[in-house]
């Protein structure tokens, strides 16, 4: 008995792949709702816009880490180095007379991306353990340089004299954070839309292939080294822009922007929200900072204890973070109903 075998023509396969990618590129209602919710914060919580601005900036920073950790599989413990470089670049530019915010933002991003490109040749060598040590070493080195270069960075006292001009020469940064929130939200959305388009393109698919099986990616002709350097550089650019946004909205640069604690915190945020989801960084940043603020007010001495319990619970029972748990929720509810009916 002969078994009939059918093969799909190459043109039909390409058409199916294009239609699948186009479906992924379409914005889902929940995504539109997410950004509309961030816009509504401006009207619903007008007295908390300074805190909300910090959440969005940190979410953009976590997104930059998600690109290299979640999508490319590059582990790092020193991602704050690029955040700090962007913060200091924008701050030094403003402190020396150039107060236009958009060009300062561009300078922070480009400076961080240049640092990312140069360090990528070191970071992308060797195993995951090697990468951890190199990224940690780079971060600690930059922190000590900022600490010693007091004439340039202000050392532990921070960079003083940072003044940012009006956005487009019209909108002044006010004490209530209204201009700052809208400014940060627009910049973050534009960068997110660009990143989303990039990750849903063949380039993003090639990064997933490298993360899942590097040997197979090499075998099918993906330029692994170039892809990883590119995404590492772009990730550094996003982190630098996030750092520059922090400088411009607070008009101050503290040495903590280069600290290991900031690298550790953003890694925790990404794990809480969910890796390789794009939105996990924003969700994790909001959850982490809100819980931190609540627990610190509740018990300033032992809030880290409760935060540790939260991390253990999320790691054990929410595989994939908050977004991963929400994705599995319908299946869990269906399984629970089936057990109740049986």
Beta strands, then each sheet from edge to edge (+ up, - down):
end
